[in-house]
Structures are given as structure tokens and as C-alpha cells.
Amino acid sequence: MSRTSPAIPFGERPPGTSRRVLLAAGGAGALTLAVSCASGGSADPGPRAAGAQAEGTPRRGGRLRAAFPGGGANENLDPHLANLFVDVARAKALFDKLADYGADLAPVPRLAAGWEADPGLVTWRVRLRPAAFHDGRPVTAEDVLYSFRRIADPKRAFRAKASLEPIDLDASSAPDPSTVEFRLKRPYAEFPNTLAAFGAYIVPKDTDSFERPVGSGPFTFVSFKPGSSLLLRRNEKYWEGAPHLNELEFVVAGEESARTNALLGGQVEYAHELNPATARVHEGKGRITVLRLRNSAMQGFVMKTDRPPFGDPRVRQAFFLIADRRELVDGALSGAGEVGNDLFGKGYRYYAAGIPQRTQDLAKARELLREAGAEGLRVTLDTAPAATGFVEAAGIFKEQAAKAGVTVEVRVGNKDTYWKDILTGGTLASYRSGAMPIESHVSQRLLSGSTTNATQWHAKDFDDLYQQIQSTHDEGLRTALYERMQRRLHAEGGFLIWGFADWIVATANRVRGVAVTAPANTLDWARFDRVWLA
């Protein structure tokens, strides 16, 4: 696995940045309450971490040390700049968002007590719950508007900026201290996803320095050494109840072996991001506890649908049938995952689970290639060591394609420029993605105007269907429209999604309360306020 893993909720990253492994995704619901993001309001969250590693009665006290890959000496605690997993884990310990994603990637209220839309789905009223910043000031609607306007500042480069694009922040207002009225640029039925957007943390009004951050989160700031450690203390007045731990310390350990050895040696109690080989060595041996977050990161290939040979849907369909998904999971992921069905978001809200599982059919693949005039096809598969299993999967698929008469040339590129290179270049490439709602996957990757459209899928009727979904109040109707959309992508899209990888963390045996069904970067992932030491 990579040394520095970003909490990036999509398969791409900004051009010129170094290699990062992307966020985990998937899994069944981890929360007791499933909160709808339809136009009606939402209830309070209720009990937490139903899928947690829970044993016995929580015990108060102690310090937990958590080892993560870090970002070096230039690290800072501005939550709007969060990029790596460690950044996000630290941000959620210190700050809150209006909402966050449950295990099925549906938004769950946090600082927002609920929301409701007008009939046109253009004006959304968000009600805030009573909460306070660490210095005692109440969290108000003005803090929310300031935070969102800071993120959306065109002179800055905050990750949540694109997610906030649908909001007309100049026309949005604070009718009273506990109400925010968001005016949108167009109907958007899934607007609550925006409240849970990656990096959309609420900070006190006029805050622009984070040397000693003041948030509303479950822990308060004590000290910070960039590239080394962050020490936090329990917030006794946290709106959701004080954490069990007295203190939480984030420790930076870039190498996976260093994190594992620190855990084995008792220097830390939590190690983030283990590779499958390490997990197999230690799982069930009694020294540490290995936790697998199933259905975590989507793994696949992208086919450019706007150019030969994949401009012909029959060639794309042939490639779907060439893939032996189980062999790819076993070989490229060491078995740490499960097969995919050429659709994003397995286990997520709106996922079309009723579409039959596609399996390898080499005879049918050969027939489709003959019909397309593509017998003896030669194609280049771009890959790079930019994520776990990429190069291995490319080699396995090359052998599978040969059985259908297709010659695949594997071209290993520069890991540091890989995502930029394959966004518009080449014809076939390795791809990976982490947790995001299916709606976000569609809007960011599959519309004609999407900025990260790696398959170059352009279809006006598909764009129109997306707009129809976002103008539809009824969640049942939206679900049916999403299924229609996914059936088309399954039949002729450009994503060959062969698997979903596990995400692996490990803890000392005395650690309790770690959620095991929460994808990374969702609400119950890295919920150290719900962890305790037995």
C-alpha cells in the first residue's frame, strides 16, 4: 500500500501530486438509524456504531495512540485543506460537518438537526442543533455561511469547493441563529450530500488561522508537531456526549512496516492501512486484532468510449465478458475483497443489486469482437504502481484477454502523474475509487460536463436523466430512475468494475468500539470518540 494515503473520495487526484492510495468504500449500514435525504426533514442520529467492535461496557480514561501515514513537515490543521486520511481523522476529531455519510453513503445529520426543501427543490432550510465551539461560543448559522463561503472562495483551492458549486452562497442567508437557508442554482434532490461533502467542516466565523484550532468536535487541541504528532484532549461538553478516552494522539508513521511494528511493540494502539499480506501474517495469532472493512475500494478498468476501439459498444461488452473477476480479486488483491459487477457503489444507497452478476464468457466475447470487426484486436492497457494491485491486475487481465484472441500490451507509467495522464489520454487504463454517493459518482464522472470523466462518456439523454432524478421529490421514483441509469451503464458503459477491495486496519487487543462496517471517510470510520481501552 502507499506510504501516504489520501482521503480522496474519487479515483483521480489533482495533477502533479504524488502517489496516494484512495479511500475505502462500501459495506452494509453501520448506524442504527437510516436517515433519508429526501426533501423531508431528518431525525437525530440516535445510538452510534451498531457495527462496532464492541465488547463489554465502555471504560472511561486513557490515551489512545493512532498511527497513520502523514504529510511531512508542511502539515497543518486547516480542516478545509484535509487531503490525507490522517488529515481527515484529525479534522473529524476537532471539527464537525452539518452531515456525514453513513455506511450506505446516505447523509446522516450532525450539526444539522434536519433539513427540508421547497417544492421546487431549489431552496433548502437547514436547522442547527444546539452545539458549541471549544471556546464556548455557540455554533450559529453565520458560522456555517462563513465556512462555506471560505471553502468556495475562488482564490483558494479547497477540495470541497466543487461539491458546494450548486449553492448560490450570495443568495443564501441566516434567518435566525439556528437556521440556514440555502438557495441553489438549480433543483437538487440530493442536496444533503453537499452538507456531508468531503472537507465541508464548520469553523468559527472569521477564523483563518489554525495553529491552535478551535472547533466543535469531540476533542480539543493540546499540541501539534507537523509530520510527527498531534495530541488532543476529551471535550467534556461535546454535543453528542464526551468521548471515553482522556486523550487521543495521532502519530505519523509513513511506512506500513513501521506502523505494524509500533503496534506489535505496544508503542501505538491503532494502525491504519495494512496490506493483505501483513494482515494474513498476524490475523488470528492473538497478538493484535485485524479489522477488515469489506467492500471498501472499487477496482477496475476504464475504457474510453469516445474513440476506437471502445467507441463501439460491442467491444466494451466483449471486454466485460473477458474479465474473470474472481481471478482478479484473488490475484491482484490477494483475495482481500469481493467481485464487482461493472457498477459503482456496491452496498450503497440506490445501488442496483437486482442486476444479474456478470461472469466470464469467452465464446460470447469472441462473437462480439467478430461482429465489431475487431478480431485480432491489439490494445494498450495503461497502469502504474499508483494503487495497490494495479500492475498485478493489468498482468492478469492481459492473460485473460489472450484467451479471447485479444493482445493487451501493458504500459506501466509514472505513478506521480498517472491520474492526470489517464484522464483524457490512452484507451484503456487501471482505475480505483473510494467512498462517495452514487449520485456523486455520476455527477463527477459520467455527465458530459464532468471534470473527471475518465471514460469520456458523453450522452445527452443520460445527462437529461440525471437532471430528471435531481428534480424528483419522491425517493422511490428516484430509486427507479437510478436503476434505469445503472442498467444502461451495465450494458454499455465504460467502467469495467471487477472488484471491491477490503480496507484493513489493526488495533491492540484491548481496544474496543472500532466500527467494522464503516467505509473510510464515512461517519463511523476513525470515530475515536467512540473507542475505549479495556
ABEGO torsion letter per residue (X at the ends): XBABBBBBABABBBBGBBBBBBBBBEEBBABABBBBABABBBBBAEBBGAABBBBEBBBBEEBBBBBBBBAEAABBABAAABABAAAAAAAAAABBBABBBBAAGBBBBBABAEBBBBAAGABBBBBBBBBBBAAGBBBBAAAAAAAAAAAABAABBBAAAAAAAABBAAABBBABAABBBBBBABBBAAAAAAAABBGBBBBBBGBABAABBBBABABBBABBBBGABBBBBBBAABAAEBBABABBBBBBBABAAAAAAAAAAGABABBBGBBAAAAAAABGAGABBBBBBBGABBBBBBBBAABOAAABAAAAAAAAAABBAAAAAAAAAGGBEBBBAGBBGBGBBGBBAABBBBBBBAAAAAAAAAAAGABGBBBBBBBBBABBGAAAAAAAAAAAAAAAGBBBBBBBBBAAAAAAAAAABEABBBBBBBBBBAAAAAAAAABAABAABAAGBBBAAAAAAAAAAAABABAAAAAAAAAAAAAAAAAABABBBABBBBBBBBBBAABBGBBAABBBGBAABGBAAABBBX
